Amino acid sequence: MLPVDSRPFMKRERRVAATDEERNRRFSTMAKRARTEEIEEQNNSQLIITAQHGQKRKDEETEEQQNRGLSGKAQREQERKDEETKEQRNSRLSDMALRSQERRAVENRRTKE
């Protein structure tokens, strides 16, 4: 029987083991990248949702502010109309009182004559 030199066999075993380790490292790296990408996608999705909610709140706030502004404007306009109406009524009453005084003055002159 020929003596068997186990060195080439051991060398091959080491190469196979090194190749297996390298392949396992690559798979591990690929898995980590995939997890990282998945987490990043989830984070981006959450950020988009948060941004949409924020924009919706801002739009609603702006609409409420506009409505408040319009309501205030309408209220001021109504107050102006009410004031005009009061002014008109006061003016009319003042005119009536003036005419009444003028009539009395004319009547007083007639009675004195």
C-alpha positions as a printed Julia matrix, in Angstrom:
113×3 Matrix{Float64}:
    0.0     0.0    0.0
    1.22    3.44  -0.85
    1.64    5.9    1.93
   -1.15    8.48   1.88
   -0.1    12.06   2.16
   -2.91   13.83   3.96
   -1.53   17.32   3.36
   -3.35   17.94   0.07
   -6.54   16.66   1.64
   -6.12   18.94   4.68
   -5.34   21.86   2.38
   -8.53   21.21   0.44
  -10.51   20.95   3.69
   -9.15   24.32   4.79
  -10.07   25.87   1.43
  -13.6    24.46   1.68
  -13.91   25.72   5.24
  -12.62   29.16   4.2
  -15.02   29.2    1.25
  -17.91   28.22   3.55
  -16.96   30.98   6.0
  -16.75   33.53   3.2
  -20.11   32.43   1.81
  -21.67   32.61   5.29
  -20.22   36.1    5.75
  -21.67   37.2    2.4
  -25.09   35.74   3.29
  -24.95   37.45   6.68
  -24.04   40.77   5.02
  -26.84   40.36   2.48
  -29.34   39.57   5.24
  -28.22   42.62   7.24
  -28.6    44.84   4.16
  -32.06   43.44   3.5
  -33.11   44.1    7.12
  -31.64   47.59   6.97
  -33.51   48.36   3.74
  -36.75   46.98   5.2
  -36.38   49.11   8.34
  -35.56   52.15   6.2
  -38.66   51.57   4.07
  -40.8    51.28   7.21
  -39.3    54.47   8.61
  -39.87   56.3    5.32
  -43.45   55.06   5.23
  -44.01   56.29   8.79
  -42.42   59.65   7.93
  -44.69   60.02   4.91
  -47.77   59.22   7.0
  -46.67   61.66   9.71
  -46.04   64.36   7.11
  -49.46   63.77   5.55
  -51.15   64.03   8.96
  -49.2    67.21   9.67
  -50.23   68.73   6.33
  -53.86   67.75   6.94
  -53.77   69.4   10.39
  -52.18   72.49   8.88
  -54.84   72.63   6.16
  -57.62   72.24   8.74
  -56.01   74.89  10.93
  -55.73   77.24   7.98
  -59.35   76.59   7.05
  -60.43   77.25  10.64
  -58.4    80.46  10.7
  -59.96   81.56   7.41
  -63.42   80.75   8.73
  -62.7    82.68  11.93
  -61.46   85.6    9.87
  -64.52   85.5    7.65
  -66.78   85.17  10.67
  -65.11   88.16  12.3
  -65.36   90.12   9.08
  -69.06   89.27   8.74
  -69.65   90.26  12.36
  -67.87   93.6   11.87
  -69.86   94.19   8.69
  -73.11   93.47  10.54
  -72.05   95.84  13.33
  -71.33   98.51  10.7
  -74.77   97.97   9.19
  -76.34   98.15  12.64
  -74.45  101.39  13.32
  -75.56  102.81   9.98
  -79.13  101.86  10.8
  -78.82  103.54  14.22
  -77.27  106.59  12.58
  -80.02  106.71   9.99
  -82.71  106.36  12.68
  -81.03  109.01  14.82
  -80.77  111.27  11.81
  -84.44  110.75  11.0
  -85.46  111.41  14.62
  -83.26  114.49  14.68
  -84.89  115.76  11.48
  -88.34  115.11  12.95
  -87.44  116.96  16.15
  -86.04  119.88  14.15
  -89.18  120.1   11.99
  -91.31  119.92  15.11
  -89.35  122.81  16.68
  -89.68  124.82  13.48
  -93.46  124.23  13.42
  -93.78  125.29  17.05
  -91.73  128.37  16.37
  -94.0   129.25  13.44
  -97.11  128.61  15.56
  -95.73  130.71  18.4
  -95.11  133.6   16.01
  -98.67  133.33  14.69
 -100.18  133.32  18.13
  -98.13  136.35  19.13
  -99.34  138.31  16.13
